[in-house]
């Protein structure tokens, strides 16, 4: 017997359909949550690196503009 579960994804206001029992739902839900958290951390690292680059770039070229 197959069970279907629908879970609301609060992060992006989507409904996701899961096939299987509730334990499978929890497993898939936690895996997706972990993927989103990892992607967020990578994005934050990239943002920090770009900000550092801009700061260095501005400090390097600021004296040249005078």
Residue, then its C-alpha position, 0 to 999 in steps of 0.5 A: x500500500x502506497x501512502x501519499x503525503x503533502x508537506x508545505x515548504x515554508x521557505x519558498x511557499x510550495x507544496x511538495x508531494x512525498x510517496x511512501x510512509x511517514x518515516x520516508x517523508x521525514x527522511x526526504x524532508x530532512x535531506x532536502x532541508x540539509x541540501x538547502x542549508x548547505x547551499x545557503x552556507x555556500x552562498x554566504x561564503x561566496x558573498x563574503x569573498x566577493x565583498x572582500x574582493x570589492x574592498x581590496x579592489x577599492x583600496x587598490x584603485x582609490x589612490x589612483x583616482x585622485 
